[in-house]
Amino acid sequence: GDNIYPSGMGLEEPERSKTEDILKSQFEGFRNLGVPVYFLAGNHDWDHSGKNGLAKLRAQERYINDFRDPFLQFLPTAGSMGPKTISINKNVVAIVYDSEYWLFPHHEQNIDQEKNQFIADLKNLIDQNKDKTILLVSHHPMSSYGDHSLIYNWKDHIFPLTDVSPSLYIPLPGLGSLYPLLRSKALRSPEDLKHPLYADLIQSVTSITKDHPRVLFISGHDHGLQYISNDNIRQIVSGSGSKQSDIHQRKPLKYGYNKQGFCVVDILENDDIRVTFYIDKPKNKLTKDFETIVDFAAEQ
């Protein structure tokens, strides 16, 4: 998700060609190596949750589909929540859905019925795959300790402009403390985990996954790397392709890194799931920074 930052696919030239090139740069190398590529939408692909969101999403889907490559796909169908399945092997399945559809503020009609149908369809897929490991993939995480968690530290109160740019270390004590309050109360966004719409999404999804013994949530959204193990949630956040944001240390956060990197999920021959985080060190040196075997039994 957030494949084209900050406002999704351009609808007119020259922005259309520019954004097409951005998207192509993300899959061309992989497809040249024969690696399948699946694109999922984030809130920025939906016009940064703007009024042209659906049009821009359909334009992105159309561009990808025009390649007529069965191993290059946009999932789920633009303008729907899904869910869609990707069979990984006989013991592992990925279930993909568009979480921004749930949160998007500019639908032309009430989507409560669509939400109910999505939850029913997701439950059906969970039940069908009760004996498999499920990789549940969406742009928005079910748990996170990044900016969208609305957790703040001393730096946010003294240097609030670092939320706009990491280099803007301009001290604004007192005034800076207004920002966390305003964002939490007056400037509430559905993109933040504590917003009622987002909280409803989390509750609705996790209520039907909590009894499945092997679910791994995989998401982006917050600009950092996280691995979280808490109650019935095993959550990967791999959202630091370009931007960066603070990751706040809490007990369920087993790994966190606030700069560039990515996560690799390996399915081992014994069906264990290995999670490895790689980070971009100075001088472009790629470094393995964390590795673990997912303990699905922990804290059940």
Salt bridges, closest charged atoms under 4 A:
ASP2 OD2 - HIS139 NE2 3.44
GLU28 OE2 - LYS24 NZ 3.82
ASP47 OD1 - LYS56 NZ 2.94
ASP69 OD2 - ARG31 NE 2.74
GLU100 OE1 - HIS140 NE2 3.59
ASP127 OD2 - LYS123 NZ 2.95
ASP163 OD2 - ARG183 NH1 3.78
GLU191 OE1 - HIS140 NE2 2.64
GLU191 OE1 - HIS221 NE2 3.77
ASP192 OD1 - HIS148 ND1 2.86
ASP192 OD1 - ARG183 NH2 2.79
ASP211 OD2 - LYS210 NZ 3.43
ASP246 OD1 - LYS155 NZ 3.07
ASP266 OD2 - ARG274 NH2 3.19
GLU291 OE1 - LYS288 NZ 3.12
